[in-house]
Amino acid sequence: MMVMMMMMMTMMMIIIIIIITNEICAMWKQKAAEMIPIILVISSTGVIPTPLSQSLTRLNLHPNTYIQMQKSVILGTCSIPRNFLNYK
């Protein structure tokens, strides 16, 4: 049951990406467009999915971009208990 739901969600995402790509081509009068997924699911401990680093590489972004993303997430996670305890 769960596998079937995941497959349906994946298919829906692929269809949405195709629709958006076609709309971008029509809007900007381009012959082709490519969607590169950036999955911003970073755990509270800073663990990043492998496809994120691959996508950042395909976009020719600085190699340390994902490290900066990890730092932001970890600092955000640390601020939650600080705000709760009113500690600055």
N, C-alpha and C positions, 0 to 999 in steps of 0.2 A: 504494500500500500504506500509506504513512504517513498520507495524507489520510484513508483509510478508518479507520485506528486512532484518529485524532484525532476523527473524527465519532462513533465508537463511545464514546469517553471522554466526549465532550460530552453525548451522549444518556444515558449512565449517570449523569452528574452531575445532569442535569435530573430524572431519575427519582428519584434520592436526595433532591434538594431537595423534590420533591413529597411523597415519603413522610415526610420530617421535618416539613414544614409540616402535613400531616394529623395526625401524631402530636402536634404542639404544640397544634393546635386541639382535639383530643380530650382531652389531658391538662389543659389550662387552661380547657376548656369555652368556647372562643371560636368565633365564627361564621367568622372569617377570620384568616389570618396571612400576613405577607409576609416572604419571606427576601430579605435584601439581601446579596449576596456581597461579602466583603472579601477580596480577593486580596492576600495578603501576600508577594508575590514582589518583593522589592526587591533589586536587584543590589548587589554589593559597593561600587559607586561611588555608590549612592544613587539610581539611576534607578528611578522608580516607574511602574507601568502607569496608563494613563488611567482605566480603570474604578475604580481605588482612590480617586482624588480625587472621582469622581462619586458613589461609594457613601458616602464620608464626608460629602459635601454633602447627600445624601438623608437621612442620619442627623442632620443639623443639628449636627454637631460643629464645634469651633473650626477656622477656616480654616488655622491653623498646625499642625494635628495631623500632617499628612503631613510637614511640615518636621521636627518632632520625631522622627518615625519615621526619616527620612533621616539625621538626626544620630546616632541610636542605631546604625544600621547602619554608618555610616562609622566611628564610634568603636569598634564591635566589630571591624571589619575592621582598624583600626590596632592593636588590642590583640593580634592574632595574631602579628605579627612581634615585638612587644615581649615577649610571653610566651616566644616561641622564643629570643630573645636574652637573656632574664632582665633586661630593662631596665625600670626603673620611673620 
